[in-house]
Amino acid sequence: MNGSVRFIIISVLPQAVARRFEEVRREVCEIAHSKAALAYPPHLTLRTGVLVPMESLDTFLNEFSNTVGAVVPFPLTTDGLLFTEYRDGEVLKYLMGYRVRQDPELAKLNERLLGYERWRASNRLRFEPHLTLAFDDPSAEDMTRVRHWVEERPSALPAAFQWSCDNVSLYRRCGDSWSLHTEWRAGKPRFTIV
């Protein structure tokens, strides 16, 4: 086997919350002329991803499963809208979304997952939990257009989202989207490979 598999480490939103969030995300992406965020399921990124050599997948899954441990659900809530910029190499990019309150349970989960350092894909370790509406491909003008749209229609976006974080999931790129590979879910066996 040659090559590596890149995984993102996320918690997907429950179905009802994901459905409403997806409606909002699609509307924002249309205004922002953005498509990148739509390749992902509605989710909260729990830590930086991993890049695992193909021949080490079984080892990784067993080791990472021990790091995840038992998934114990806890409540999460958003904490206002987020409009920010970030650097991707030399390129300045823009992100729009909802900040997620970093309650102690979420901070502990992030810290525990970061404890697994093998095959880490990035040195970005700062945890800024959020739900992404649009990122990567919007321009500064696109972000300004979305801000104005929100200011003109304050009720266009839900004030907040609340849900129970009940899963840790590995997603991998399949074509133009990210698909579930493995999940650890509250009340389920150790892990499930899809």
LINHU-V541188 format. One line per field, one symbol per residue. phi: phi as a letter, one per 40 degrees, with the letter a starting at -180 (. if undefined). psi: psi as a letter, one per 20 degrees, with the letter a starting at -180 (. if undefined). burial: # if it has 9 or more other C-alpha atoms within 8 Angstrom, else .. A space follows every 50 residues. Layout:
BEGIN
phi: ???
psi: ???
burial: ???
END
This chain:
BEGIN
phi: .bgbbcbcbbbcccdcccccccdcccccccccfbbdcccbcdabccaccb bbddcbdccdccccdcccgccbcacbacbgcbbababbgcccbbbbabcb cccdcccccdccccccccgdcaccbcbbcabccaagbcccccccccdcdc ccbdccbdcabbabcbabbbbbcbgcbbbcbaabbdgbddabcc
psi: prrrppqqoroqqqggggggghgggggghghjlqhghiiqqprpphrqaq oppgijggggggghghggbpooqqqqqrmrqporqrpncipprqppbpqp pmrhgggggggghihoipkpiqjoiponprppgqrgiqrhhggggggggg hhmhjhqqhrqqrpojqpqpqqpocjrpqpgqqpqpjrrgrpp.
burial: ....#########...##..##.###.##.##########.######### ####..#..#...##.##..#.#..#####.##.........######## #.....#.##.###.....##.......###########..##.##...# ...........############...##########....#...
END
